[in-house]
Amino acid sequence: GRIEDINVEENIQNGSCCRLSQEQLAAMVSNFSTSYNVVNVSLALPILNDLYPESSYEDSAACASSLLAGMIIGQLVGGALGDSWLGRLGALRLVMVIQIVASIGSATIWQDVYAALAIWRFLLGIGAGAIYPLSATLSAEAEELTDEELSPEEKVGQIKNVVLTFSMQGVGFITVPIVTLILLFSLPENRLDLVWRILLGIGCIPGLVLMVLQCRHRRQTGLEIIPQEEPMEDSSLEFSVQDREEPLMANEEEGEEEERHEEGQDQSLFIAIWNEPNLVQKLLGTAGTWFLFDILYYGNTLFQPIVMEAAFG
């Protein structure tokens, strides 16, 4: 037992159990993009309020809360998209495109700024909300082996990858004030309109980077040469009708057996979930703590400028 623990610690220190797959990298970039796009409006709104003094608290609140409404919808449909014909990565690409379009739209508003921004932020929230179930699933499924087949160091590496994925939200959170400070000090004081536009528009860059990386990955995998089989001799093509029917019948039987096996797996999975001890307590504990965390996190992040301005002027 002690030797095994030492091996696990050595593997963790060497980084051998934290290999990033294509799915893991996509989940990390998506979480960074989501965090940045959620937080950036908290620093864009004070600039907008300074540029448009006739605006009200209701206008700012609508821009901040519209994203939350979109995130609720995105979280409800994100998992279903991942289970559809799009697949995990296909659904992730779709919601990232939504984020890209909404980020660019938020930065190119010229009339009815607050109303248009609230609409674009709602659309952005749909993409951001869908990232949560998709990225969590991709991180958990990055390892092809089951928990029983994983070695202790691989299990630790899998947990480490999941933690690394969601830690990118913190990186995105910190990036927003850094980018804002750089823009404020590098642009003239009379160009505050460029500051908030660039701040919101930068939110499309992680999605574009992800698209480029995945296009390159698909191009590299598509360049693999499939060896062609040599043509068969005429003598090998001579077989009877019975020889042709036997493989067809065998394939049909195998297909039926696979369908029955899949149905049995679905039923056994449902039974396993139903018989899981304390499943309700685990679900309420996980979802409840996440719910309370989101209230504090997004409440303080999105509405901090509004509260601070109302309290201190």
N, C-alpha and C positions, 0 to 999 in steps of 0.2 A: 504494500500500500504506500509506503513512504517513497519507494523508488518511482512508482507511477506518478505521485504528486510532484516529484522533482522533474520528471519528464514533461509534465504539463506546464510547469512554470518555465522550463527552458524553451518550450515551443512558443509560449506566449511572448517571452522576451525576444525571441528571434523573429517573431512575426509570422511564423510558418502556418499558423492556424487562422490567419486573418486575410486570406486571399480574396481580392475583390473580383467578383464576376461581372459580366455585362449587366445583369439584372441589379446587382448590388450598387454599381456605379450609377445606374439610372435612378434608383431609389434615393441615393444620396443627393444627386443634383436636383431632383424633384423636391425634396424636403427643403433644401436651401432656397430654391426658387419660391416655394410656398411661404416660407417664413419671411423672406425679404418683401414679397408682394403684399403680405398681410400688414407688416409693420410700417412700410414706407409712407402710408397715408397719414400716420400720426405726426410726422414732421412736415408733410406737404400741406396739411390743413392750416397750421398757423401762418404759413406764407400766403396761402390763398386768402385767409381772413384779413391779412394786412393789405393785400392787393385789392380786395373787394370788401371795403369796410361796411357796405350796405347789407352784407350777408348776416344771417341770424344763426343762433345756436342750433336751430332745427335743421338748417342746411348742412352744417358740419356733422350733426348727429346722423343725418340721412346718409351722407357719404361714408361714414364709419360703420354704421349698422347694416347697410345694404350688403356688404361683403359677408357678414355673419349669416344673413338669410340665404345667400347663395351657397355658403359652405354647408349649410344643413342639407340643401338639395344635393349638392355634390357628394356628400358622404353617403347619402341614401342610394344614389345611382352608381357610385364608383365601383363598389363591389360587384354589382350586377354586370357592369361593363367588362370587368376582369374575367367573369365567368362566361361571357358570351363568346361568339366566334372571333372577336377581336383578340382575345387572349390577354394576358397580363401586360406584356410590353405594348401591344397594340392599343389597349385602353389607356395606358400611361402616355403614349404619344398623342393620343386624341386630346386628353385633358391638358397636356402641355401646350398643344396648339391653341387651345382655348385661352390659356394663360398668356401666351405670346400676343394673340390678337387683342385681348383685353388690356394688356399693359401698353401696347402701342396706342390703342384707342384712348386710354386714360391720359396719355401725354400729348394728344393732338386735338384737344378740345378748344374751340374758339368761341362758341356761343352757348349761353345757358350752362355755365361751367359746372355749377353744383348739381343740377339735375342730370346732365350728361355724365358727370363723374360718378354719380350714384348708380346709374345704369351699367356703366362699364365695370364698376366695382362689384356689382351683383354678378355679372358674368364671370369676372375674375374669381369670385368666391366659389362658383360652381367648379371651376377647374382646381382651385386650391383645396376645396373640401374633398374632391375625388382622389386627390393625391394620398390622403391618409390611409384608406384601406388598401390601395394598390401598392404603395411603398412598403407597408407593413407585411403584406403577403409576399412581395418579391424578396424582401429581406429574410423572411422565415423559410421560403422555398428555395433560396439560393443554393442550399446544400441538397444534393440529390438523394442522399442516404437518409433513412429514417433514424429516429432517436435511438432505436435498439442497435442499429448498425454503426452508429457513430462512436468513435473512440472518445475518451475523456477530453483530450486536447481539441478534438474537432467540435465537441459540444461547447467547450469554452469559446472556441473561435466563432461558432455560429452566434452565440450570445453577444460576443464582442462586435460582430458585424451589425447586428440589430441596433446595439447601443450607438455604434458609429454612425449609422444611418440617421437616427433621430437626433444625434448631437449636431447635425448640420443645421437644424432649426436655430440653435444657439448662434452658430456662425452667421446665419442670415440676419438674425436679430442685431448682432453687433455691427454688421456691415452697413446697415442703414444710417446710423449717426455718423459713421466714418465718411461715407460717401457724401452726406449732407454737409459736413464740415469742409470737405475738399471743394465742393461746389461753391459754398458761401465765400471761401477765401480766394478762390480762383476766378470767380466771375465778378463783374462790377456790381455795385450796390443797386444800380437802377435796372438790373436785369434779373430781378427775383422771379420773373415769369419763366425764365429758362431753368432756374434751380428746381422748381417743383416739377416741371415737365421732364427734365432729364432724370430727376430722382425716380419718378414713376416709370419712365420709359426704359430705364436700365433693367427693370424687372423682366424684360423679354430676353435678356442675354443668356441666363442659365438655360432657358428652353431651347434657344437657338444652338447653344453649345451641345446640349444633349442630342438634338437632331443631327448635327454634324457628326458627332461621335458614333451614333447608331448607323448613320448612312455609311460611314467608313467601315464599320464592323460588318454590315451586310455585304458591302462590296468585297471585302476581304474573304468572307466566307463563300461568296458567290464565285470567286476566282478559282476555287478548288476544282481540279480537273478530275472528272469521273472517267476511269478507264473504260474503253469500249470493249465489249466482248468480241472475240474472234468469231467469224461466221461459221456456223455449223456445217459439217459436210452433209451431202445429200443423203447418205445412208442413215444419219442420225434423225432425219425428218420422217422416216418411215416408222409409223406406229399405228396401231389399230384404233378403231373408234372406242373400244373399251378402255384403252390406255388414256385416251383423252377425257373420258367421263370420270375415271377414278380420281384424278387430282381435283376436278371441279367439285365432286361430291365431298372430298376431304376438306376442301376450302370452306364449303358451305357448313359442314359440321363444326369446323373450327370457329367460324364466325358465330354460329348459334351458341357454342360453348362459351365464347368470350362475352357475348351479351348476357348470358345467364350468370357468368362470373361477376360482371360489372353490376348487375342488379343485386346479386348477393352482397357485394361490397357496400353498395349504397344502403341496403337494409341493415347490414352489420354496423355500419358507421352510425346510422340513426339510433340503433339499439345501444351502441356504446355511449353515445351522447346522452341518451335518455337514462342510462344506468349509471352515469358518472356521479360519484358521490359529491354532495355539496356543490353541484354545478351552479345552482341559483346564487349561493353565497359568493362563489368565485366571480360570476358574471356581474353581480351587483358591486362587489368590491373593486373589480377592475374598471368597469364602466363608470361607477359612481365617483371614484377618485379622479378619473380622467375628466369627468364632467365638471367637478369642482375646480380642478386645475385650469381648465379652459376658461371658466368664468373669471378667475383671478388673472390669468395671463392675458387674455384678449380684452378683458374689461380695463385693466390698467394700461395696456399697450395702446389700444385704439382710442380710448376716451380720455387719456391723460392730458392732452393739450386743452380739451374742452373744460375739464374739471379745474386744471390749473389756472386757466384764463378766467373762469367764473369766480374762483376763490381769491385770486390775487390781482386780477385785472391785467 
